[in-house]
């Protein structure tokens, strides 16, 4: 059974940084595409960053140059380093993992950017 556990959210001032982590279990030694979505109050869920099995990455235009997705395959963990945070980055951030049969989601972690 695939499970994704996120951590690292919290309250940060504008211009600050946070690093989110997402640990996957139940996937053995396989590598799957993983990434992050976010959902702000009253808005649709949007893709933030994605990493393919081979390590190719893509980002939402709104976070390019500020956010970086990475992964540690030995730990089955994907990270989202978020720098120069803005109030509009406030949202619940969800980790996801793509297998051939289904997409799996984490429980979400709240990120609040406010002074």
TIPA-500556 format. One record per residue (C-alpha): residue number from 1; residue in three letters; x, y, z. Coordinates in steps of 0.05 Angstrom, whole numbers, plus 32768, in hexadecimal, padded with zeros to 4 digits. Each point is the difference from the previous one (the first is absolute). Layout:
BEGIN
{k NUM r Ala X X Y Y Z Z}
...
***
This chain:
BEGIN
{k 1 r Unk X 8000 Y 8000 Z 8000}
{k 2 r Unk X 801D Y 8042 Z 7FEA}
{k 3 r Unk X 8002 Y 8037 Z 8034}
{k 4 r Unk X 801C Y 8047 Z 7FFB}
{k 5 r Unk X 8010 Y 8027 Z 803E}
{k 6 r Unk X 800F Y 804A Z 7FFA}
{k 7 r Unk X 8024 Y 802D Z 8031}
{k 8 r Unk X 8021 Y 8044 Z 8003}
{k 9 r Unk X 7FC6 Y 8031 Z 7FFA}
{k 10 r Unk X 7FF5 Y 803A Z 802E}
{k 11 r Unk X 7FFD Y 804B Z 8007}
{k 12 r Unk X 8036 Y 802A Z 7FE0}
{k 13 r Unk X 800A Y 804A Z 7FF2}
{k 14 r Unk X 8001 Y 801B Z 7FB9}
{k 15 r Unk X 8045 Y 7FF5 Z 7FE2}
{k 16 r Unk X 800D Y 7FC4 Z 802C}
{k 17 r Unk X 800C Y 7FB7 Z 7FEF}
{k 18 r Unk X 7FE2 Y 7FBC Z 8010}
{k 19 r Unk X 8010 Y 7FBA Z 7FEA}
{k 20 r Unk X 7FC9 Y 7FCD Z 7FF8}
{k 21 r Unk X 800D Y 7FB6 Z 8002}
{k 22 r Unk X 7FD6 Y 7FC6 Z 7FE7}
{k 23 r Unk X 8013 Y 7FBA Z 8014}
{k 24 r Unk X 7FE3 Y 7FC7 Z 7FD8}
{k 25 r Unk X 7FF6 Y 7FBA Z 801A}
{k 26 r Unk X 7FE5 Y 7FC1 Z 7FE0}
{k 27 r Unk X 8025 Y 800A Z 7FBF}
{k 28 r Unk X 803C Y 7FD3 Z 800B}
{k 29 r Unk X 803D Y 8015 Z 7FD8}
{k 30 r Unk X 7FDA Y 801C Z 7FC6}
{k 31 r Unk X 8005 Y 8048 Z 7FE9}
{k 32 r Unk X 7FC1 Y 8024 Z 7FEA}
{k 33 r Unk X 7FEF Y 8046 Z 7FEA}
{k 34 r Unk X 7FF1 Y 802B Z 803B}
{k 35 r Unk X 7FEF Y 8048 Z 800D}
{k 36 r Unk X 7FD9 Y 8035 Z 8025}
{k 37 r Unk X 7FBE Y 8023 Z 7FF7}
{k 38 r Unk X 7FE3 Y 8037 Z 802A}
{k 39 r Unk X 7FBB Y 801B Z 800E}
{k 40 r Unk X 7FF2 Y 8044 Z 801C}
{k 41 r Unk X 7FBC Y 8012 Z 8020}
{k 42 r Unk X 7FCC Y 800A Z 7FCA}
{k 43 r Unk X 802E Y 7FEB Z 7FC8}
{k 44 r Unk X 800A Y 7FC2 Z 7FD7}
{k 45 r Unk X 8039 Y 7FD0 Z 800F}
{k 46 r Unk X 803C Y 8012 Z 7FD5}
{k 47 r Unk X 8040 Y 7FDC Z 7FED}
{k 48 r Unk X 803D Y 801E Z 8021}
{k 49 r Unk X 8039 Y 7FD1 Z 7FED}
{k 50 r Unk X 8009 Y 7FBC Z 7FE0}
{k 51 r Unk X 803B Y 7FD0 Z 7FF9}
{k 52 r Unk X 8001 Y 7FC5 Z 7FD1}
{k 53 r Unk X 8021 Y 7FBE Z 800D}
{k 54 r Unk X 803E Y 8017 Z 7FDA}
{k 55 r Unk X 8004 Y 8040 Z 8028}
{k 56 r Unk X 7FE3 Y 8031 Z 7FCE}
{k 57 r Unk X 7FDC Y 8038 Z 8023}
{k 58 r Unk X 7FCC Y 8034 Z 7FEF}
{k 59 r Unk X 7FE2 Y 8039 Z 8028}
{k 60 r Unk X 7FC5 Y 802E Z 8002}
{k 61 r Unk X 8013 Y 8044 Z 7FE3}
{k 62 r Unk X 7FEF Y 8020 Z 8042}
{k 63 r Unk X 8036 Y 7FDA Z 8025}
{k 64 r Unk X 8038 Y 7FFA Z 7FCD}
{k 65 r Unk X 8041 Y 8019 Z 801C}
{k 66 r Unk X 7FE6 Y 7FFD Z 8047}
{k 67 r Unk X 7FED Y 7FB7 Z 800C}
{k 68 r Unk X 802A Y 7FC2 Z 7FF3}
{k 69 r Unk X 7FE8 Y 7FB8 Z 8000}
{k 70 r Unk X 8031 Y 7FC9 Z 800F}
{k 71 r Unk X 7FFF Y 7FB8 Z 8017}
{k 72 r Unk X 8028 Y 7FCE Z 8028}
{k 73 r Unk X 7FF2 Y 7FBD Z 7FE0}
{k 74 r Unk X 8021 Y 7FD9 Z 8038}
{k 75 r Unk X 7FCE Y 801E Z 8030}
{k 76 r Unk X 7FC5 Y 8000 Z 7FD0}
{k 77 r Unk X 7FF8 Y 8049 Z 8011}
{k 78 r Unk X 7FF2 Y 803E Z 7FD6}
{k 79 r Unk X 800D Y 8046 Z 8017}
{k 80 r Unk X 7FE8 Y 8045 Z 7FEE}
{k 81 r Unk X 802F Y 8038 Z 8013}
{k 82 r Unk X 7FDA Y 8041 Z 8000}
{k 83 r Unk X 8026 Y 8042 Z 8002}
{k 84 r Unk X 7FEB Y 8048 Z 7FFB}
{k 85 r Unk X 7FBB Y 7FEE Z 8017}
{k 86 r Unk X 7FC6 Y 802F Z 7FF2}
{k 87 r Unk X 7FBC Y 8006 Z 8021}
{k 88 r Unk X 7FE1 Y 7FE4 Z 7FC1}
{k 89 r Unk X 8026 Y 7FBF Z 800C}
{k 90 r Unk X 7FD2 Y 7FF4 Z 803C}
{k 91 r Unk X 7FDC Y 7FBE Z 7FF4}
{k 92 r Unk X 7FFB Y 7FB8 Z 8014}
{k 93 r Unk X 8037 Y 7FDA Z 7FDB}
{k 94 r Unk X 7FF3 Y 7FB9 Z 7FEA}
{k 95 r Unk X 8034 Y 7FCD Z 7FEC}
{k 96 r Unk X 7FED Y 7FCD Z 7FCA}
{k 97 r Unk X 801E Y 7FC1 Z 7FE1}
{k 98 r Unk X 7FED Y 7FE3 Z 7FBD}
{k 99 r Unk X 7FFD Y 7FB5 Z 7FF5}
{k 100 r Unk X 7FE5 Y 7FDF Z 7FC1}
{k 101 r Unk X 7FC0 Y 7FEC Z 8024}
{k 102 r Unk X 7FF2 Y 803E Z 802A}
{k 103 r Unk X 8015 Y 8043 Z 801C}
{k 104 r Unk X 800D Y 8003 Z 804A}
{k 105 r Unk X 7FFB Y 803E Z 802C}
{k 106 r Unk X 801B Y 8016 Z 8042}
{k 107 r Unk X 7FD4 Y 801F Z 8036}
{k 108 r Unk X 8018 Y 8046 Z 7FF2}
{k 109 r Unk X 802A Y 8031 Z 8028}
{k 110 r Unk X 7FED Y 8049 Z 800D}
{k 111 r Unk X 8030 Y 8037 Z 7FEA}
{k 112 r Unk X 7FEF Y 8046 Z 8018}
{k 113 r Unk X 8028 Y 803C Z 7FE9}
{k 114 r Unk X 7FEF Y 803D Z 802A}
{k 115 r Unk X 8021 Y 8037 Z 8028}
***
